[in-house]
Amino acid sequence: MLFTLFYDGSCPLCVAEMNQLRTLNTNGSLHFEDILASDFTERYPDIMPDDAREILHGKFHDGRVLLGLDVTHQAWKRVGRKRWIGLLRLPVIRWFADKAYLTFAKNRYRISWLLTGKSRCEPCASGVCEINENRPKT
């Protein structure tokens, strides 16, 4: 069953994680959608870009939606990596992990700047984010 990830294409850390997942998505079970795409709301009227900026959204082919770390866990589980993320879904840890995730999501541009020197992806002369320019299309 296909699982779609809705990510912020202006966030360097978000784009880097999606690029890792794209590379590992050899079974084709993941699909990637940038919430900043010009036709996003036409293609996905049920996913509000403002909401998706606040918390990562993922959607199963049958219409079920996951949020936050549940999306991250589902994506990495599908590519068979980072199994430790499943620990963050345990009842004892889940509440704390979700609060930490929301803090990260709210501050992702500052965190990106601290880790990469870029707070947001800047379009290069060709109009393509330099982080995205070599990524495979899905």
N, C-alpha and C positions, 0 to 999 in steps of 0.2 A: 504494500500500500504506500503510495507516494506521500511524502511529508514536505510541506513548503515552509521555508524559513523566511520571515519578513524582517529585513535588517536595515540599519541606517547606513547608507552608502557614503555618508560624509564623515563617518567615524573611522579613523585609521585602525583602531583595535578591532572594531566590528568587522571591517573589511578583511583584515588579516585572518581572523577566525573563519570567516566564510571561505576565504581562499584555501585555508587548510582543509576544511570540510569538502570543498569542491575536488581537491586533489585526491582525497580518500574515498570519494563517493563512486567507487568503481561499480557498485551494483545499481546505481541510478535511482536509489530510493529517496534521495533528497532533491528538492528544487529550491532555487534561490531567487528572491524578489527584493529589489531595492525599493524601500518605501518612498524614496525621493524621485523615482522614475516619473516622467511627465504623464504617462497614462495609467499610473498605479490605481488611482481611485476608480477609473473606468473598469479596469480588469478585476479589481477586488473591492467592490463597494461595501462589503461587510467588515473590512479591516480599516479602521480609522488611522491615518498616518500620525495624528497627534498622540493617539493612544499607543501606537507602535513605537513612537519615539521614547515614551516613558518606560515601556517594558517590552522586551522581545516577545514577538508573537510567532506561533507556528500553527499550521493547520493541516490536519489529515485530509486525505482525498474525500472522506465521507462528511466533511464539514466540521468535525470536532476541532476546537481550538485549544492550544496549550499556551501558557504564558511563562516568562522568566526562565528560571533554572529548569523547569520541566521541559522547555523547548531545548535548552542546551543538553540536558540529559538524553532526550530522545534522539537528537542529531548525532551526538557522539556514540551512542549505543548502536545506531544504524550503521556507522562506519567501523564499528568494532574497536574503538579507541577510548581512552580516558575513562575507563570503567569506574575509577574512583569518584567520578561525579555522582554516581548512584548513591554513594554514602551521604551526599548532601540532601537526598530525598528521604532519608530515614526520619521517622517522626520526631525523635529527640533532637535532631540537628536541623531539620527542615525550616522551622521558624527563624532561627538565627541566620541560616544561609540565605533565606529569602530576603531578610532585612539587609544583609550585606550586599546582595545582588542589587536591590533597589538603590542603595547608596552608590554603588558602582555605576549603575545606569544613569543616575542623575548627574554624576560627575565624570562621565566617560570622556568628555572632551578635555577636561583638565588632566585626567589620568593619561590620556593619549599623549598630551603635550609633554608630560613628565617622562613618559617612557620612550616616545619616538621623536620628540621635538616638533611634532605637528599636532595641533588640536583638531584640525579637520582636513579632509582631503581637499586639495586645491586643484581645480581643473587646469591641465596644462594647455599649451597652445592648441593642441588638437581637440580640446574640449573633453578629454577623458581624464578621470582621476588617475594620477600617476601610480597609485597603489593598485588600481584595477587594470591598468593597460595591458598587462600580460596574462590576465586570468583567462581560463577557459570559459566559454559561454555555456549556459545551461538553458 
